[in-house]
Amino acid sequence: MNSLRRLRLIAVAVLCTLAALPALAQSSAYQPGSPLLMWKISSESNSAYVLGSIHLGDKSLYPMPATIQDAFQSADLLIVEVDIRNVDVKQMQMAMLQSGTYPPGDDLFKHISPETRTRLTSYLGSFGMPAEGFSRMRAWMLGATIEMLPMLKAGLNPGEGIDLYFLNKAGEKRVEQLEDAEWQIKLLSQMPESISDAWLSHALDESADWEDHWEKLATSWRQGDAAALDQLLSGDGRKEGPEEQAFDRKLREERNPPMADRLEKCLHSTDSCFMVVGAAHVVGTEGIVKLMQKRGYRVEQTKVETSAPDVAVRR
């Protein structure tokens, strides 16, 4: 996966934690027999499910097919990236302020090219926002904000993200988080300064076709098309420099294998586990599914058994 795209996905997820709101989900069509972005992972003694999530959503994703609902209901342990219900928002905002902004005397425009500044000024101006008002933001934080602006304006809602949907339905289930929001912020703050301009430039490039990208992303998710989703999440396939490649390896080594480790722990316990993590962690050659296959576990992509009920679901 393109490391800049991977990083921006993390940053958007972090901002979603701050913006998450309750919502009313309505029906959508899932075709019986079509694949889902959920896999059943089995050992000789146990099995677990892993579902790829989209952190922002809309009503078209709900209600979930019975296949997913049944797998979730049968689990006694829900595993998520971050339990955003229990995030200390003030503490997280402080962490964002400390890690996501430049200190006094420094600003974004000292770290990006004149061309990127011109494009940024034009883009923010289209929303009636002066670029100077964002000058204290570091490139990763501003890049994530830029990606979220048109999504939120169009009605996409972190409150309709798949993670929060299952967290709100957990009830008496045990809930375990794999990471915490402050750790994710710290990870983002370690991005080499030398790639900050490219980070912001790519965010500006992709903001122009966000609507088409979102529709393709949501369609691929609903159709369980892992290959198409991986392609969408992998960016434009441009050649990366050594620093980007090194940081990309760091992200893979620090995030996906520990997620697979936790799933493997489930398979050697009596726990019935249902894991929900960002789709980017599940699909692709370095994703959780491939990692579990390499470790010798049986992996089966699930399918829609029956259509989802045509009712509204309060979350």
Secondary structure by P-SEA (a helix, b strand, c coil): ccaaaaaaaaaaaaaaaacbbbbbbbbbbbcccccccbbbbbcccbbbbbbbbccccccccccccaaaaaaaaaccbbbccccccccaaaaaaaaaaacccccccccccccccaaaaaaaaaaaaaacccccccccccaaaaaaaaaaaaaaaacccccccaaaaaaaaccccbbbbcccaaaaaaaaaaccccaaaaaaaaaaaaccaaaaaaaaaaaaaaacaaaaaaaaaacccccccaaaaaaaaaaaaacaaaaaaaaaaaaacccbbbbbcccccccccccaaaaaaaabbbbbbbccccccccccccc
